[in-house]
Amino acid sequence: MIAILDYGAGNLRSVARAVEVAGERPVVTSDRSTIAAADGLVVPGQGSAVDAMRNLERLELVEPLKRYVASGRPFLGVCLGEQIIFESSDEGDQPCLGLLPGTCRRLPSDAGKVPHMGWNSVRFRRPHPLLEGVPDGAYFYFVHSYYVDPADPSVVLGETDYGVTFASIVASGNVFATQFHPEKSANDGLRIYANFVRTCAGTSLGSAVPASASSGV
């Protein structure tokens, strides 16, 4: 069972459909016991990292999410779900999940129209099972005003240019995340979900994120 976290950040139906197309049963939930029992967890979303973290705190989901990641099971953050896995955001003083070291920064105004909205290409930094069958330079659909700035460049799996070069895919141990929306990115995006579902079924893509990289885990 793949849990899709419902924490008030939207974009749930299209993610659930993508998981179904990939051959797995999705359960949209904010229930802590369901999350604890999941084979895989997707945290999607659009909007504000500050609001997202406040919602997670209100729903008492911060520690369950950290425990889930510490268990070594696959975790996929999408768009806002990528941003909140880092330690902080330029949006405000609200701490984020801190699963990976780094912060989230606003796209510069000279980058072009902000938010960055539409199709853009992703250059892969290295081969990875999450990207199996996806061509380097493939185009994906983006909607965002902030981008992640990892403290450890080795976690960057894919990069995109929009005024600045930013990490559009990150991967560390069992934690994977994309700034773009795979569920809105045609066949290449669905391939990423299929690869994620395959690892949830038991084909390991990595080990658990080390405790030193997972604040509070």
Secondary structure, 3 states (H helix, E strand, C coil): CEEEECCCCCCHHHHHHHHHHCCCCEEEECCHHHHHHCCEEEECCCCCHHHHHHHHHHCCCHHHHHHHHHCCCCEEEECHHHHCCCCEECCECCCCCCCCCEEEEECCHHHCCCCEEEEEECEECCCCHHHCCCCCCCEEEEEECEEEEECCHHHEEEEEECCCEEEEEEEECCEEEECCEHHHCHHHHHHHHHHHHHHHCCCCCCCCCCHHHCCCC
